[in-house]
Amino acid sequence: MATWFISRHQGAIDWAKQQGIAVDHWVTHLDAGKIQSGDIVIGTLPVHLAAEICQKGARFFFLELN
């Protein structure tokens, strides 16, 4: 099981680090083929990619920052 943080925005990355979120993979673009059942994916993704992640048995959390 791994936690993935998907963002190309430094402000979002800084925020996640300040929150103490344990992240295994910091990436700017998602390769859905690397996601496995039980993984956690955090980021802002198109709906079809979020659905693909969930179909694999992983959890997706949409990141929205004001």
Biotite code that builds the C-alpha atoms (Angstrom):
import biotite.structure as struc

atoms = struc.array([
    struc.Atom([0.000, 0.000, 0.000], chain_id="A", res_id=1, res_name="MET", atom_name="CA", element="C"),
    struc.Atom([1.372, 3.408, -0.999], chain_id="A", res_id=2, res_name="ALA", atom_name="CA", element="C"),
    struc.Atom([0.219, 7.005, -0.827], chain_id="A", res_id=3, res_name="THR", atom_name="CA", element="C"),
    struc.Atom([0.547, 9.068, -3.986], chain_id="A", res_id=4, res_name="TRP", atom_name="CA", element="C"),
    struc.Atom([0.341, 12.870, -4.097], chain_id="A", res_id=5, res_name="PHE", atom_name="CA", element="C"),
    struc.Atom([-0.349, 14.169, -7.588], chain_id="A", res_id=6, res_name="ILE", atom_name="CA", element="C"),
    struc.Atom([0.342, 17.864, -8.150], chain_id="A", res_id=7, res_name="SER", atom_name="CA", element="C"),
    struc.Atom([2.546, 20.182, -10.150], chain_id="A", res_id=8, res_name="ARG", atom_name="CA", element="C"),
    struc.Atom([1.734, 23.131, -7.881], chain_id="A", res_id=9, res_name="HIS", atom_name="CA", element="C"),
    struc.Atom([4.376, 23.870, -5.280], chain_id="A", res_id=10, res_name="GLN", atom_name="CA", element="C"),
    struc.Atom([1.822, 25.504, -2.981], chain_id="A", res_id=11, res_name="GLY", atom_name="CA", element="C"),
    struc.Atom([-0.186, 22.276, -2.798], chain_id="A", res_id=12, res_name="ALA", atom_name="CA", element="C"),
    struc.Atom([2.956, 20.240, -2.155], chain_id="A", res_id=13, res_name="ILE", atom_name="CA", element="C"),
    struc.Atom([4.073, 22.641, 0.595], chain_id="A", res_id=14, res_name="ASP", atom_name="CA", element="C"),
    struc.Atom([0.607, 22.469, 2.180], chain_id="A", res_id=15, res_name="TRP", atom_name="CA", element="C"),
    struc.Atom([0.625, 18.651, 2.224], chain_id="A", res_id=16, res_name="ALA", atom_name="CA", element="C"),
    struc.Atom([4.062, 18.589, 3.829], chain_id="A", res_id=17, res_name="LYS", atom_name="CA", element="C"),
    struc.Atom([2.954, 21.103, 6.466], chain_id="A", res_id=18, res_name="GLN", atom_name="CA", element="C"),
    struc.Atom([-0.037, 18.873, 7.277], chain_id="A", res_id=19, res_name="GLN", atom_name="CA", element="C"),
    struc.Atom([2.299, 15.957, 7.947], chain_id="A", res_id=20, res_name="GLY", atom_name="CA", element="C"),
    struc.Atom([0.664, 13.773, 5.315], chain_id="A", res_id=21, res_name="ILE", atom_name="CA", element="C"),
    struc.Atom([2.818, 10.671, 4.850], chain_id="A", res_id=22, res_name="ALA", atom_name="CA", element="C"),
    struc.Atom([3.443, 10.422, 1.102], chain_id="A", res_id=23, res_name="VAL", atom_name="CA", element="C"),
    struc.Atom([5.432, 7.692, -0.632], chain_id="A", res_id=24, res_name="ASP", atom_name="CA", element="C"),
    struc.Atom([5.317, 9.128, -4.156], chain_id="A", res_id=25, res_name="HIS", atom_name="CA", element="C"),
    struc.Atom([5.290, 12.830, -5.087], chain_id="A", res_id=26, res_name="TRP", atom_name="CA", element="C"),
    struc.Atom([4.494, 13.061, -8.806], chain_id="A", res_id=27, res_name="VAL", atom_name="CA", element="C"),
    struc.Atom([3.346, 15.751, -11.213], chain_id="A", res_id=28, res_name="THR", atom_name="CA", element="C"),
    struc.Atom([1.375, 13.412, -13.511], chain_id="A", res_id=29, res_name="HIS", atom_name="CA", element="C"),
    struc.Atom([-0.365, 10.160, -12.688], chain_id="A", res_id=30, res_name="LEU", atom_name="CA", element="C"),
    struc.Atom([0.517, 6.894, -14.386], chain_id="A", res_id=31, res_name="ASP", atom_name="CA", element="C"),
    struc.Atom([-2.605, 4.955, -13.421], chain_id="A", res_id=32, res_name="ALA", atom_name="CA", element="C"),
    struc.Atom([-0.849, 1.707, -14.313], chain_id="A", res_id=33, res_name="GLY", atom_name="CA", element="C"),
    struc.Atom([1.306, 2.068, -11.202], chain_id="A", res_id=34, res_name="LYS", atom_name="CA", element="C"),
    struc.Atom([-1.650, 2.319, -8.824], chain_id="A", res_id=35, res_name="ILE", atom_name="CA", element="C"),
    struc.Atom([-2.496, -0.853, -6.918], chain_id="A", res_id=36, res_name="GLN", atom_name="CA", element="C"),
    struc.Atom([-5.361, -1.991, -4.755], chain_id="A", res_id=37, res_name="SER", atom_name="CA", element="C"),
    struc.Atom([-5.075, -0.411, -1.303], chain_id="A", res_id=38, res_name="GLY", atom_name="CA", element="C"),
    struc.Atom([-3.137, 2.636, -2.520], chain_id="A", res_id=39, res_name="ASP", atom_name="CA", element="C"),
    struc.Atom([-4.247, 6.147, -1.617], chain_id="A", res_id=40, res_name="ILE", atom_name="CA", element="C"),
    struc.Atom([-4.149, 8.835, -4.298], chain_id="A", res_id=41, res_name="VAL", atom_name="CA", element="C"),
    struc.Atom([-4.455, 12.515, -3.377], chain_id="A", res_id=42, res_name="ILE", atom_name="CA", element="C"),
    struc.Atom([-4.721, 15.225, -6.011], chain_id="A", res_id=43, res_name="GLY", atom_name="CA", element="C"),
    struc.Atom([-6.824, 16.929, -8.631], chain_id="A", res_id=44, res_name="THR", atom_name="CA", element="C"),
    struc.Atom([-7.617, 14.524, -11.443], chain_id="A", res_id=45, res_name="LEU", atom_name="CA", element="C"),
    struc.Atom([-10.146, 14.223, -14.255], chain_id="A", res_id=46, res_name="PRO", atom_name="CA", element="C"),
    struc.Atom([-13.174, 12.134, -13.347], chain_id="A", res_id=47, res_name="VAL", atom_name="CA", element="C"),
    struc.Atom([-12.232, 9.257, -15.663], chain_id="A", res_id=48, res_name="HIS", atom_name="CA", element="C"),
    struc.Atom([-8.850, 8.840, -13.914], chain_id="A", res_id=49, res_name="LEU", atom_name="CA", element="C"),
    struc.Atom([-10.429, 9.049, -10.467], chain_id="A", res_id=50, res_name="ALA", atom_name="CA", element="C"),
    struc.Atom([-12.870, 6.315, -11.528], chain_id="A", res_id=51, res_name="ALA", atom_name="CA", element="C"),
    struc.Atom([-10.018, 4.145, -12.836], chain_id="A", res_id=52, res_name="GLU", atom_name="CA", element="C"),
    struc.Atom([-8.194, 4.469, -9.518], chain_id="A", res_id=53, res_name="ILE", atom_name="CA", element="C"),
    struc.Atom([-11.301, 3.454, -7.586], chain_id="A", res_id=54, res_name="CYS", atom_name="CA", element="C"),
    struc.Atom([-11.944, 0.490, -9.917], chain_id="A", res_id=55, res_name="GLN", atom_name="CA", element="C"),
    struc.Atom([-8.477, -0.803, -9.026], chain_id="A", res_id=56, res_name="LYS", atom_name="CA", element="C"),
    struc.Atom([-9.441, -0.871, -5.340], chain_id="A", res_id=57, res_name="GLY", atom_name="CA", element="C"),
    struc.Atom([-7.463, 2.231, -4.425], chain_id="A", res_id=58, res_name="ALA", atom_name="CA", element="C"),
    struc.Atom([-8.872, 5.297, -2.657], chain_id="A", res_id=59, res_name="ARG", atom_name="CA", element="C"),
    struc.Atom([-8.945, 8.746, -4.245], chain_id="A", res_id=60, res_name="PHE", atom_name="CA", element="C"),
    struc.Atom([-9.091, 12.035, -2.346], chain_id="A", res_id=61, res_name="PHE", atom_name="CA", element="C"),
    struc.Atom([-9.736, 15.164, -4.386], chain_id="A", res_id=62, res_name="PHE", atom_name="CA", element="C"),
    struc.Atom([-7.492, 18.049, -3.382], chain_id="A", res_id=63, res_name="LEU", atom_name="CA", element="C"),
    struc.Atom([-9.095, 21.472, -3.425], chain_id="A", res_id=64, res_name="GLU", atom_name="CA", element="C"),
    struc.Atom([-7.349, 24.504, -1.989], chain_id="A", res_id=65, res_name="LEU", atom_name="CA", element="C"),
    struc.Atom([-8.674, 28.043, -1.987], chain_id="A", res_id=66, res_name="ASN", atom_name="CA", element="C"),
])
